[in-house]
């Protein structure tokens, strides 16, 4: 069953409403942060249940790693775009002008809010069916995937008994549309620089670049 919304039901309208819209139109009702909070918990539970069902022989650490990847903001925003949610989310004029309809965090929150609304109207079983529909193939994709940041950390611990150091080099652009630049150091040597719309994404980008460099140099398999 696919994640859905029913605009005839106020709770789903609320799930699609950003706080910027309510700020401009106070009479429009509530924004979606309450439902997003609920949906986050529902998603965590449903993903955990799905992973334990798909991979019963895994250990807790493996389930935790896979769950982290599946509920990641980028993954949820990708799902939101697949469902064309940027075209229906209700944003204030300023937020839409600033590109809010394409912000990963905002779109991920909408996915969680819709799941929260579904939980309140249809119950947990329906949420489990929705999560299974959208995340089963994704779960198989991340089964043996190890993020670059983890690969780099494990390599550093094996080689030098230390961990990589990430430092924000600079931040460019306005607050609503910033780009962060992060350097990753290994034993005081800058191995790579990454960029992204948040410190987290820039850090991940730096780790990817560092792993690529180490493999090209033959230092990492």
Backbone as CSV, one residue per row, in Angstrom:
resi,resn,N_x,N_y,N_z,CA_x,CA_y,CA_z,C_x,C_y,C_z
1,UNK,0.837,-1.195,0.000,0.000,0.000,0.000,0.879,1.256,0.000
2,UNK,0.591,2.177,-0.896,1.386,3.391,-1.038,0.967,4.455,-0.026
3,UNK,1.944,5.250,0.421,1.646,6.385,1.293,0.691,7.317,0.557
4,UNK,-0.351,7.760,1.214,-1.379,8.537,0.542,-1.828,9.693,1.428
5,UNK,-2.666,10.541,0.861,-3.302,11.607,1.623,-4.699,11.815,1.050
6,UNK,-5.612,12.203,1.903,-6.994,12.450,1.526,-7.334,13.877,1.925
7,UNK,-7.385,14.753,0.939,-7.584,16.170,1.234,-8.999,16.482,1.726
8,UNK,-9.886,15.482,1.718,-11.213,15.692,2.302,-11.191,15.512,3.814
9,UNK,-10.071,14.980,4.330,-9.928,14.783,5.766,-8.977,15.847,6.332
10,UNK,-9.440,16.648,7.285,-8.623,17.744,7.834,-7.261,17.303,8.348
11,UNK,-7.157,16.081,8.874,-5.890,15.650,9.453,-4.809,15.505,8.383
12,UNK,-5.208,15.148,7.167,-4.228,15.024,6.089,-3.860,16.404,5.534
13,UNK,-4.797,17.321,5.551,-4.480,18.705,5.182,-3.467,19.271,6.170
14,UNK,-3.697,18.984,7.446,-2.753,19.414,8.482,-1.371,18.820,8.241
15,UNK,-1.319,17.542,7.851,-0.035,16.873,7.609,0.745,17.525,6.479
16,UNK,0.045,18.149,5.566,0.687,18.788,4.408,0.923,20.279,4.620
17,UNK,0.684,20.772,5.832,0.760,22.209,6.102,2.003,22.554,6.919
18,UNK,2.859,23.377,6.331,4.076,23.852,7.005,3.740,25.040,7.908
19,UNK,4.540,25.222,8.937,4.263,26.310,9.884,4.283,27.678,9.198
20,UNK,5.036,27.839,8.103,5.085,29.121,7.396,3.723,29.475,6.799
21,UNK,2.952,28.463,6.411,1.614,28.699,5.848,0.667,29.181,6.944
22,UNK,0.737,28.542,8.103,-0.122,28.929,9.224,0.224,30.331,9.711
23,UNK,1.502,30.676,9.648,1.921,32.012,10.079,1.282,33.082,9.198
24,UNK,1.168,32.802,7.895,0.573,33.770,6.977,-0.951,33.686,6.965
25,UNK,-1.474,32.491,7.249,-2.931,32.289,7.238,-3.350,31.617,8.546
26,UNK,-3.410,32.372,9.634,-3.695,31.804,10.966,-5.019,31.053,11.027
27,UNK,-5.961,31.429,10.171,-7.270,30.782,10.187,-7.248,29.405,9.523
28,UNK,-6.093,29.011,8.954,-6.020,27.768,8.184,-5.956,26.520,9.059
29,UNK,-5.712,26.682,10.351,-5.639,25.525,11.239,-4.225,25.274,11.730
30,UNK,-3.947,24.035,12.104,-2.654,23.687,12.675,-1.642,23.300,11.601
31,UNK,-0.354,23.471,11.934,0.704,22.998,11.033,1.040,21.554,11.390
32,UNK,1.982,20.966,10.673,2.177,19.510,10.740,3.201,19.015,11.755
33,UNK,3.724,19.886,12.609,4.806,19.432,13.493,4.349,18.401,14.522
34,UNK,3.132,18.506,14.972,2.604,17.518,15.924,2.526,16.141,15.262
35,UNK,2.020,16.096,14.041,1.905,14.831,13.320,3.265,14.301,12.888
36,UNK,4.171,15.206,12.594,5.538,14.791,12.234,6.211,14.105,13.413
37,UNK,6.002,14.630,14.604,6.566,14.029,15.822,6.024,12.615,16.017
38,UNK,4.737,12.454,15.828,4.114,11.137,15.954,4.595,10.204,14.842
39,UNK,4.605,10.715,13.618,5.003,9.896,12.473,6.431,9.413,12.550
40,UNK,7.303,10.210,13.137,8.701,9.793,13.316,8.769,8.530,14.174
41,UNK,8.011,8.505,15.254,7.992,7.329,16.139,7.374,6.120,15.436
42,UNK,6.301,6.352,14.694,5.649,5.262,13.960,6.598,4.692,12.912
43,UNK,7.289,5.556,12.212,8.227,5.106,11.175,9.353,4.279,11.779
44,UNK,9.904,4.735,12.892,10.975,3.993,13.554,10.500,2.583,13.931
45,UNK,9.297,2.495,14.480,8.753,1.200,14.877,8.520,0.304,13.662
46,UNK,7.893,0.849,12.624,7.571,0.047,11.441,8.823,-0.401,10.697
47,UNK,9.814,0.471,10.614,11.067,0.093,9.954,11.766,-1.006,10.748
48,UNK,11.793,-0.870,12.064,12.416,-1.894,12.912,11.718,-3.233,12.729
49,UNK,10.404,-3.219,12.739,9.629,-4.448,12.556,9.899,-5.065,11.182
50,UNK,9.964,-4.231,10.161,10.235,-4.709,8.803,11.609,-5.358,8.706
51,UNK,12.623,-4.705,9.258,13.991,-5.226,9.192,14.124,-6.548,9.936
52,UNK,13.483,-6.641,11.099,13.555,-7.885,11.866,12.845,-9.026,11.138
53,UNK,11.818,-8.684,10.364,11.102,-9.690,9.585,11.897,-10.117,8.358
54,UNK,12.514,-9.146,7.672,13.265,-9.447,6.455,14.587,-10.155,6.750
55,UNK,15.242,-9.736,7.832,16.587,-10.236,8.142,16.636,-10.757,9.583
56,UNK,15.943,-11.845,9.884,15.848,-12.332,11.264,17.179,-12.780,11.863
57,UNK,18.153,-13.076,11.014,19.442,-13.562,11.517,20.438,-12.441,11.819
58,UNK,20.046,-11.208,11.540,20.944,-10.086,11.805,21.034,-9.811,13.304
59,UNK,22.047,-9.041,13.657,22.197,-8.601,15.045,21.643,-7.192,15.194
60,UNK,21.519,-6.774,16.447,20.944,-5.462,16.717,21.725,-4.342,16.033
61,UNK,23.041,-4.476,16.005,23.854,-3.447,15.372,23.562,-3.309,13.884
62,UNK,23.311,-4.436,13.212,22.979,-4.400,11.788,21.616,-3.751,11.567
63,UNK,20.638,-4.126,12.392,19.321,-3.509,12.260,19.393,-2.004,12.504
64,UNK,20.181,-1.603,13.487,20.322,-0.179,13.796,20.948,0.565,12.629
65,UNK,22.003,-0.021,12.053,22.679,0.609,10.900,21.719,0.765,9.730
66,UNK,20.981,-0.293,9.410,20.055,-0.235,8.280,18.913,0.738,8.542
67,UNK,18.394,0.738,9.767,17.307,1.663,10.100,17.772,3.109,9.958
68,UNK,18.977,3.381,10.408,19.522,4.735,10.300,19.562,5.190,8.846
69,UNK,19.948,4.295,7.953,20.022,4.632,6.536,18.635,4.833,5.933
70,UNK,17.672,4.037,6.355,16.336,4.083,5.767,15.521,5.277,6.231
71,UNK,15.733,5.748,7.461,14.966,6.895,7.952,15.748,8.194,7.790
72,UNK,16.850,8.123,7.072,17.665,9.306,6.806,16.841,10.357,6.057
73,UNK,17.130,11.619,6.332,16.400,12.728,5.708,16.434,12.645,4.188
74,UNK,17.582,12.324,3.631,17.714,12.249,2.167,16.815,11.157,1.605
75,UNK,16.758,10.004,2.268,15.916,8.899,1.812,14.443,9.284,1.843
76,UNK,14.016,9.916,2.936,12.610,10.304,3.055,12.258,11.402,2.057
77,UNK,13.185,12.322,1.808,12.933,13.371,0.812,12.836,12.771,-0.589
78,UNK,13.646,11.771,-0.855,13.573,11.065,-2.141,12.191,10.446,-2.325
79,UNK,11.674,9.821,-1.273,10.337,9.242,-1.323,9.291,10.324,-1.550
80,UNK,9.432,11.458,-0.877,8.485,12.563,-1.031,8.427,13.034,-2.481
81,UNK,9.568,13.109,-3.130,9.602,13.536,-4.538,8.980,12.486,-5.453
82,UNK,9.201,11.214,-5.135,8.573,10.145,-5.921,7.058,10.266,-5.873
83,UNK,6.539,10.724,-4.753,5.092,10.857,-4.558,4.574,12.248,-4.937
84,UNK,5.460,13.086,-5.488,5.097,14.445,-5.920,4.572,15.318,-4.772
85,UNK,5.055,15.068,-3.570,4.601,15.860,-2.430,4.998,17.337,-2.513
86,UNK,6.123,17.694,-3.177,6.437,19.123,-3.278,5.328,19.937,-3.940
87,UNK,4.494,19.291,-4.749,3.445,20.025,-5.458,2.203,20.247,-4.595
88,UNK,2.089,19.526,-3.479,0.870,19.646,-2.660,1.115,20.188,-1.258
89,UNK,2.373,20.233,-0.821,2.640,20.752,0.517,2.271,22.233,0.571
90,UNK,1.660,22.644,1.660,1.206,24.031,1.813,2.284,24.845,2.520
91,UNK,2.825,25.809,1.788,3.908,26.646,2.290,3.503,28.110,2.245
92,UNK,4.095,28.896,3.146,3.933,30.332,3.063,4.624,30.865,1.824
93,UNK,4.229,32.041,1.394,4.799,32.612,0.165,6.310,32.767,0.264
94,UNK,6.779,33.237,1.417,8.217,33.439,1.587,8.979,32.124,1.552
95,UNK,8.444,31.105,2.219,9.097,29.801,2.244,9.139,29.183,0.849
96,UNK,8.057,29.311,0.104,8.047,28.757,-1.252,9.018,29.520,-2.152
97,UNK,9.067,30.837,-1.984,9.990,31.650,-2.774,11.437,31.265,-2.489
98,UNK,11.703,30.858,-1.242,13.057,30.476,-0.848,13.377,29.012,-1.165
99,UNK,12.505,28.358,-1.898,12.780,26.976,-2.296,12.385,25.942,-1.281
100,UNK,11.478,26.292,-0.379,11.080,25.353,0.673,10.520,24.054,0.148
101,UNK,9.865,24.116,-1.007,9.280,22.915,-1.579,10.291,21.895,-2.040
102,UNK,11.555,22.271,-2.025,12.596,21.331,-2.455,13.624,21.057,-1.352
103,UNK,13.338,21.480,-0.134,14.266,21.250,0.968,14.081,19.833,1.519
104,UNK,15.172,19.098,1.619,15.090,17.711,2.073,14.430,17.586,3.439
105,UNK,14.826,18.415,4.385,14.292,18.309,5.756,12.785,18.561,5.762
106,UNK,12.344,19.557,5.051,10.929,19.886,5.016,10.131,18.739,4.397
107,UNK,10.638,18.168,3.313,9.933,17.069,2.642,9.924,15.807,3.499
108,UNK,11.030,15.537,4.178,11.088,14.379,5.068,10.064,14.524,6.191
109,UNK,9.917,15.729,6.720,8.933,15.974,7.778,7.511,15.718,7.277
110,UNK,7.241,16.060,6.024,5.911,15.840,5.459,5.606,14.344,5.362
111,UNK,6.596,13.554,4.948,6.411,12.098,4.891,6.052,11.563,6.273
112,UNK,6.791,11.996,7.287,6.521,11.537,8.646,5.154,12.008,9.127
113,UNK,4.788,13.241,8.782,3.488,13.769,9.196,2.343,12.980,8.561
114,UNK,2.493,12.621,7.294,1.465,11.823,6.627,1.337,10.442,7.266
115,UNK,2.474,9.885,7.665,2.426,8.585,8.330,1.748,8.720,9.698
116,UNK,2.001,9.842,10.376,1.338,10.094,11.652,-0.170,10.230,11.482
117,UNK,-0.578,10.918,10.418,-2.009,11.066,10.140,-2.632,9.721,9.796
118,UNK,-1.901,8.902,9.058,-2.394,7.570,8.703,-2.550,6.710,9.945
119,UNK,-1.602,6.810,10.852,-1.679,6.046,12.098,-2.932,6.427,12.888
120,UNK,-3.204,7.721,12.955,-4.356,8.159,13.747,-5.688,7.803,13.093
121,UNK,-5.708,7.696,11.771,-6.978,7.423,11.082,-7.152,5.955,10.703
122,UNK,-6.055,5.268,10.412,-6.152,3.887,9.903,-5.487,2.855,10.801
123,UNK,-4.635,3.299,11.720,-4.011,2.366,12.643,-2.643,1.868,12.217
124,UNK,-2.029,1.119,13.106,-0.655,0.670,12.922,-0.511,-0.313,11.760
125,UNK,-1.447,-1.204,11.592,-1.324,-2.222,10.536,-1.227,-1.578,9.152
126,UNK,-2.030,-0.558,8.915,-1.956,0.145,7.631,-0.596,0.812,7.464
127,UNK,-0.072,1.405,8.530,1.255,2.027,8.470,2.325,0.986,8.147
128,UNK,2.203,-0.188,8.736,3.160,-1.253,8.453,3.108,-1.670,6.987
129,UNK,1.923,-1.725,6.427,1.778,-2.073,5.013,2.404,-1.007,4.125
130,UNK,2.214,0.246,4.483,2.790,1.352,3.713,4.314,1.312,3.771
131,UNK,4.854,1.117,4.961,6.308,1.069,5.123,6.886,-0.121,4.362
132,UNK,6.224,-1.270,4.418,6.698,-2.438,3.676,6.702,-2.163,2.175
133,UNK,5.675,-1.477,1.697,5.564,-1.162,0.264,6.723,-0.291,-0.204
134,UNK,7.052,0.724,0.580,8.054,1.698,0.142,9.486,1.330,0.528
135,UNK,9.660,0.512,1.554,11.004,0.321,2.095,11.564,-1.095,1.963
136,UNK,10.801,-2.052,1.494,11.337,-3.408,1.378,12.511,-3.467,0.410
137,UNK,12.341,-2.920,-0.774,13.446,-2.948,-1.743,14.616,-2.093,-1.258
138,UNK,14.301,-0.976,-0.620,15.361,-0.126,-0.078,16.135,-0.862,1.014
139,UNK,15.435,-1.658,1.804,16.089,-2.422,2.871,17.088,-3.411,2.284
140,UNK,16.712,-4.065,1.211,17.635,-5.013,0.567,18.846,-4.281,-0.024
141,UNK,18.639,-3.058,-0.489,19.734,-2.273,-1.062,20.779,-1.897,-0.010
142,UNK,20.322,-1.650,1.218,21.255,-1.210,2.260,21.737,-2.368,3.136
143,UNK,21.301,-3.586,2.809,21.636,-4.751,3.644,23.122,-4.843,3.931
144,UNK,23.943,-4.700,2.898,25.387,-4.819,3.085,26.112,-3.495,2.819
145,UNK,25.341,-2.424,2.766,25.948,-1.120,2.495,26.572,-0.540,3.765
146,UNK,27.813,-0.123,3.646,28.501,0.521,4.769,28.797,1.968,4.368
147,UNK,28.260,2.955,5.063,28.471,4.357,4.707,29.958,4.711,4.691
148,UNK,30.304,5.643,3.818,31.704,6.052,3.675,32.284,6.542,5.002
149,UNK,31.482,7.227,5.789,31.974,7.747,7.070,32.386,6.609,7.992
150,UNK,31.596,5.535,7.998,31.937,4.373,8.822,33.155,3.649,8.264
151,UNK,33.229,3.520,6.927,34.390,2.887,6.307,35.675,3.619,6.683
152,UNK,35.608,4.952,6.617,36.792,5.756,6.916,37.192,5.620,8.381
153,UNK,36.206,5.630,9.262,36.493,5.497,10.687,37.146,4.140,10.985
154,UNK,36.584,3.076,10.420,37.140,1.745,10.672,38.542,1.609,10.101
155,UNK,38.775,2.190,8.944,40.118,2.148,8.333,41.121,2.885,9.204
156,UNK,40.740,4.056,9.693,41.640,4.847,10.552,41.951,4.107,11.848
157,UNK,40.959,3.473,12.422,41.174,2.747,13.668,42.118,1.568,13.456
158,UNK,41.988,0.912,12.295,42.860,-0.224,11.982,44.282,0.237,11.694
159,UNK,44.406,1.310,10.934,45.732,1.769,10.504,46.479,2.566,11.570
160,UNK,45.748,3.449,12.249,46.418,4.407,13.140,45.877,4.420,14.570
161,UNK,44.855,3.586,14.840,44.211,3.592,16.159,43.717,4.986,16.539
162,UNK,43.162,5.649,15.563,42.602,6.987,15.766,41.351,7.119,14.925
163,UNK,40.709,8.253,14.969,39.503,8.485,14.168,39.670,9.743,13.322
164,UNK,38.950,9.863,12.226,39.025,11.075,11.398,38.492,12.288,12.155
165,UNK,39.014,13.435,11.814,38.555,14.696,12.403,37.899,15.524,11.305
166,UNK,36.681,15.967,11.554,35.948,16.777,10.573,35.877,18.224,11.074
167,UNK,36.241,19.149,10.210,36.230,20.560,10.583,35.479,21.374,9.525
168,UNK,34.560,22.222,10.004,33.848,23.101,9.078,34.823,24.168,8.594
169,UNK,35.037,24.195,7.303,35.962,25.161,6.711,35.315,26.525,6.550
170,UNK,34.094,26.512,5.996,33.371,27.778,5.829,31.906,27.491,5.505
171,UNK,31.122,28.545,5.570,29.707,28.475,5.228,29.400,29.637,4.300
172,UNK,28.714,29.336,3.208,28.398,30.371,2.230,26.890,30.451,2.006
173,UNK,26.424,31.636,1.642,25.018,31.813,1.308,24.166,32.230,2.482
174,UNK,22.905,32.618,2.217,21.977,33.046,3.277,21.555,31.869,4.150
175,UNK,20.962,32.178,5.283,20.603,31.148,6.256,19.664,30.102,5.677
176,UNK,18.750,30.512,4.806,17.764,29.572,4.266,18.299,28.749,3.100
177,UNK,19.470,29.113,2.599,20.024,28.401,1.442,21.554,28.370,1.546
178,UNK,22.054,27.838,2.648,23.496,27.843,2.909,24.179,26.615,2.310
179,UNK,25.469,26.786,2.029,26.319,25.669,1.630,27.482,25.589,2.610
180,UNK,27.661,24.417,3.203,28.741,24.189,4.156,29.889,23.461,3.459
181,UNK,31.117,23.790,3.879,32.312,23.117,3.372,33.055,22.523,4.568
182,UNK,33.293,21.228,4.507,33.909,20.512,5.622,35.155,19.784,5.145
183,UNK,36.253,19.927,5.909,37.498,19.201,5.646,37.562,17.989,6.565
184,UNK,38.096,16.880,6.063,38.318,15.713,6.900,39.819,15.474,7.010
185,UNK,40.287,15.349,8.268,41.712,15.180,8.551,41.984,13.788,9.106
186,UNK,43.090,13.216,8.668,43.596,11.972,9.234,45.032,12.228,9.661
187,UNK,45.297,12.115,10.946,46.624,12.419,11.499,47.115,13.790,11.033
188,UNK,46.268,14.786,11.202,46.583,16.188,10.903,46.786,16.472,9.421
189,UNK,46.481,15.537,8.563,46.585,15.740,7.119,45.169,15.852,6.545
190,UNK,44.901,16.932,5.797,43.599,17.101,5.174,43.488,16.147,3.987
191,UNK,42.568,15.187,4.097,42.424,14.174,3.055,41.442,14.578,1.961
192,UNK,40.433,15.361,2.332,39.413,15.726,1.341,38.516,16.823,1.906
193,UNK,37.780,17.460,0.999,36.802,18.482,1.374,35.457,18.096,0.787
194,UNK,34.411,18.271,1.576,33.061,17.983,1.104,32.172,19.198,1.247
195,UNK,31.079,19.213,0.518,30.138,20.335,0.602,28.719,19.801,0.642
196,UNK,27.819,20.611,1.195,26.421,20.215,1.275,25.584,21.296,1.905
197,UNK,24.278,21.086,1.899,23.354,22.088,2.426,23.271,22.078,3.945
198,UNK,23.950,21.114,4.586,24.014,21.051,6.047,25.392,20.534,6.437
199,UNK,25.739,20.691,7.720,27.017,20.166,8.190,27.080,18.658,8.006
200,UNK,25.947,18.001,8.256,25.903,16.550,8.133,26.153,16.098,6.708
201,UNK,25.473,16.713,5.750,25.652,16.300,4.358,27.047,16.641,3.852
202,UNK,27.611,17.761,4.300,28.967,18.132,3.901,29.990,17.161,4.497
203,UNK,29.747,16.741,5.736,30.626,15.769,6.382,30.600,14.437,5.637
204,UNK,29.399,13.991,5.281,29.280,12.743,4.530,29.967,12.849,3.174
205,UNK,29.829,13.997,2.534,30.456,14.206,1.231,31.978,14.166,1.354
206,UNK,32.506,14.739,2.435,33.953,14.715,2.667,34.441,13.289,2.882
207,UNK,33.656,12.492,3.614,34.036,11.097,3.853,34.057,10.314,2.551
208,UNK,33.067,10.529,1.706,33.028,9.856,0.395,34.268,10.206,-0.421
209,UNK,34.626,11.493,-0.435,35.793,11.926,-1.197,37.081,11.327,-0.631
210,UNK,37.171,11.226,0.700,38.371,10.667,1.322,38.518,9.180,1.005
211,UNK,37.410,8.440,1.075,37.447,7.011,0.754,37.847,6.812,-0.706
212,UNK,37.296,7.630,-1.584,37.642,7.535,-3.009,39.135,7.776,-3.221
213,UNK,39.681,8.785,-2.529,41.106,9.079,-2.659,41.962,7.923,-2.153
214,UNK,41.607,7.372,-1.005,42.378,6.269,-0.432,42.347,5.045,-1.343
215,UNK,41.233,4.805,-1.982,41.157,3.667,-2.898,41.976,3.912,-4.154
216,UNK,41.924,5.143,-4.644,42.720,5.461,-5.830,44.219,5.329,-5.551
217,UNK,44.616,5.651,-4.302,46.019,5.562,-3.925,46.415,4.141,-3.515
218,UNK,45.447,3.242,-3.478,45.747,1.854,-3.125,45.881,1.599,-1.642
219,UNK,45.512,2.593,-0.836,45.639,2.449,0.617,44.436,1.720,1.215
220,UNK,43.326,1.716,0.512,42.106,1.074,0.987,41.570,0.168,-0.117
221,UNK,41.158,-1.020,0.247,40.599,-1.954,-0.738,39.175,-1.553,-1.097
